[in-house]
């Protein structure tokens, strides 16, 4: 898309820029449809959009002189969260912090690397673990957490099951070739590599055209990353055939508070810290 826009001259380029946001936003919405749904289900939208009557929008007393008798709904304060959840309650903030600390002892941190090359794995998710078959009927079952990471030193997806009741790591599962969705730090790291690479020239040019400013870092963009698994998704260029074993990411990029810039043909290999192109 970027190279096509540059080749077709000023008039077509301006037209493409005016419509690029709509076109690429449509593709983004397909991957993140919840944002669209939230936008059309906000309270009060029906009346504002002409899809409902004034009386329906204002409540049962509208138009009858009873509107003043309708009292606003009371908002209850959320109960204070304890340090430990009960039963199948979601993990509390304290439990999440404890699970992550138990799952990353010093020896583990020293043997792994995150997306920036620092000691310690790249943390992905922390959630409540399932109970065993013999524990489902217990009045006070143990609380466990699954903590997942990506280790860039070994290109392994690691999941640790931590028993929060005993404080012990009960299970460690390490797999190669498993690629969960990237977290925010990984998406921003991928954007930074693309911006700095020769392949990012079109992105830098389009950003300057849209804003009048130089693009120097990922903080100037809103980015969303999704995994590219190489030949598992079809024929891959030679430089991207390691993807799937390597941690590779494609990006949706957007000028902050502005238009989308189509970078979907570019793949960033975070393991090798290189940039390739599809097609």
N, C-alpha and C positions, 0 to 999 in steps of 0.2 A: 504493500500500500504506500509506504513512504517513498520508495524509489519511483513508483508510478506517478505520484503527485509531483515529484520534482521534474519528471520528464515531459509533462504535458503543458507546460507553459503557465504564465501568470494568471490568465483568466480562469482556466480550469482549476488551477491550484486554489484560487480564492474560493471558487464554488465548492471544491472538496472540503476546504477548511470550514465553510459555513455548515456543511452537513455532516462532517466527520463525527462530531459529538453525538448526533442522533443515531448514526449508524452503529458506532461501536458501543454506545450505551445500550442499544438493544441487545447486543451480544452479551454484555456484562449482566444485563437483567436476566438473561436466560440462565446464567450460572448463579445468580443471587436474587431469585425471584421474590424472596421475603421482603426485600426493600420496597419493591413495587406494591406488594400486597399491603404493607403497612401504610403506604401513601394513600391507598384508596379506601382504607377502612377506618380512618381517623374519625372520632366522634364529630358529628355536625357537618360532615362533608356532603351528605345527601341533600340537605336544604341549600347549601351553598352552591351546589352544582345544578340545581333545578330538578333534582330527582325526587324531591319530597316536598310536601306542602309546608307552609309557614307554621301551621298549627302542629304538624308532626315534629318540626324542628324545635318548637318552643315548649312543647309538653302538653299534657292533657288540659290544662287550664287556659291555653292560648285562645284568644278571641272570645272568651266567655266572661271576662272580668275576674277570673280566679287566678290569674298568673301570679298575683302578689302573694297568694297563699302557698305557692310551691316553694319549699325550702331547699336550699342547696344540699347535696349529699355530704355527709360527714366522712372525712378521711381519717381512718385509724392509723396510728403509728405502728410501724412494723415492730414485732417483738424483738427484743435484744437477742443477738445470737450468742449462744454459749460457746465455750471453747471446744466442746465435744458434741457431735451429733448423736441422735438416738435412733436405733433400728436402721431403717433404710433412708433416713434423712440424707440429703446431699452433704458432702464434706463441708465443714466450716472453714473459715479462713485459717484458723489455728491448725486444723487438721491438714489442710493443704500444705502449709509451711512445714509442718512436722514430717509429713510424708516425703516431701522433696528433700529435706535435710537427711532423713534416714536413707533415702535412695542414692545419695551422692556423698559417700564418705570420702575422705581425703585421697585414699588410694585410687578410687574410681575416677575422681576428678583429675588426678595426675596422669591417668592413662588414656584420657579422652580429649577431644577438642570440639569447640563450638564453631559456628559459621564464620567467626572472625579470627579463628586460629588460636583462641585463648584456651587455657587449661579448663577442662570441664565440658561435658556434653551439651548440645543444644537442647534445652528443655522444650517439649511440645505440649503435652497434656497431662492433667492430673484429675482422676475421677474415682468415684466409689466403685469398688470391685464387687463382682457377683459373689453370692454365698455358695458354699459347697452343698451338695445334695443332703448331707446329714445335718446341715446347720439351719435350714429354712424354717424349721419348726421351733427353734430355740427362742425363749423369751428375751434373751439378751445376747444376740449373736455377735461375734467379733466384728469390729470395724476394720476394713481393709481398703487400701487405695492402690490403683494402678498408676504408675508414674512412667511416662514414655519420653524418650530422648532420641536424638540423632547424633551419632558419634562420627564426626568428620575425619577422624584419624583412621578409622577402620571401615568407614562407609557402612555402618551397621545401625539398624533400627532396634533400639533396646527398650524393653518394658520390664519394670520391676514391680512386683506385688509386695506391698508393705503391710504388715499387720500392725495397726495403730494401737491395738489392745496390748500386745506384747512388746512392741517397738522393734520387731525383727523383720528383715527382708526375707520373705518366704520363697520367692521365686524370681529368677532372672531369665528373660528370654531375649536372645540376640539373633537377629536375622539380617541377611544380606539380600538385596534386590527387592526390599519392601519399602515403598515410598509413600508415606502419608502426606497430607496437605502441608505446605510450608507455613511456618508461623510468620508473624509480622517482621521480625528481625531478619529472617531469611529472604522475604520478599524485598525488603529495603536493601539488603546486601546485593541481591541480584540486580536491582535497579542501579545501584552504584557502579557495579561492574559494567553494565550496558552503557551507562552515560560516559564512562571513561574509555570505552573501547572504540576502535575505528568503526565498528558496526553501529555504534550509537550516533553517528553523524547526523542521520536523518531525524532522530529524536531531538537532538540538540537544535537542529535547524528549525524544526516545527515548533519547538517550545519558544524559541526567540521570535518566530513569526507571530505566535499567539500572544506573547507577553511583552515583547520588546526587550527582554532581559536574557542574559546568558544562563544556561542550565549547567550548574556545577555539581549538584549533589541530589540524592534521593529525597531530601527534606523538602524540595520544591515541588514534588509530585505527590499525588495520592496514588498508591500502587496496590494492586492485588495480584498475588502470585498463585499459580497452580502448577502441579507437577507435570513434567514431561518424562515419559517412560521409554523413550527411544523406540527401538524396533518392535516393542510390544504394542505400539500404536500404529505401526505401518513402516514402510521403507524410511530409513533415516540416513541423512548425509554422513559421510565417513567421520567427520569430526564430532558427531553426536551419537555414535553407536555405543558409547560407554554409558549413556543415560539409561537409567533403570538400575544399574549397579551404582553409578554415580548419582548424586543428588542434583537433578536438573529442574529448572523452573522457567516457565513462560510467564509473561506479565501483561496485565491490563494497566496502562498508565494514563494518568489524567492530570492536567494542569489543576492545581489547587483552586477550587471555586471557578473552574473554567472547563474547557472542552477536553474530550478524550483524544489521545494520540495513539494510533494503532501500532503496537509493537508486538503483535501476537506471532509474527513469523520468526522472532528472535528467541533463542534458547540460551539461558545462562547455566553453565555447568558450575555449580557452586563447589563441587569437590575439586575440580581442576582449575577453577577460577578463570574460565575461558567463555567466550561468546560465540555461538554459531547461528546459522540461519536455515530455516526450512524453506525449500523451494527456491 
